[in-house]
Amino acid sequence: MEQKIHQGRNVKRFREMLGIKQEALAFDLGNDWNQKKISVLEQKDIIEDNLLKQISDALKIPVEAFQNFDEEQAVNVIANTYSFQDFKDNAVASGFSYQPSFNPVDKIVQLYDEKIALYERMLKEKDEMMARFEKLINK
């Protein structure tokens, strides 16, 4: 029996792994999107290709990740690689040694820059909205 890949759940998993809220993803997808629409999207088994591409661009994750990632298979690989006894005896501790290949300070600076860019986009959008309101009021 072939198990189907749930693309909406994969969008949710990757979004959560990246620490991105539904509101932020909705903002990145454009004016037509809000938190509730993202929530509904994450319930869908299959997501249209063009929308999947937009989400891919927003999250900077390949489209194929949403189409092919199977959480159950990933869990099976981990379960078959490490047994409970290994964890109990710390026999596989070296399998979990954490040696980042990046500078953590650089990552913090990168996150800070991304946050500043997001704030700037939000301010620009607010200014544009205020200009539209002023235009409507002055008519």
HELIX and SHEET records of a PDB file:
HELIX    1   1 GLN A    7  MET A   17  1                                  11    
HELIX    2   2 GLN A   22  LEU A   29  1                                   8    
HELIX    3   3 GLN A   35  LEU A   41  1                                   7    
HELIX    4   4 ASP A   49  LEU A   59  1                                  11    
HELIX    5   5 VAL A   63  ASN A   68  1                                   6    
HELIX    6   6 GLU A   71  THR A   81  1                                  11    
HELIX    7   7 PHE A   84  ASP A   89  1                                   6    
HELIX    8   8 ALA A   93  PHE A   96  5                                   4    
HELIX    9   9 PRO A  104  ILE A  137  1                                  34    
END                                                                             
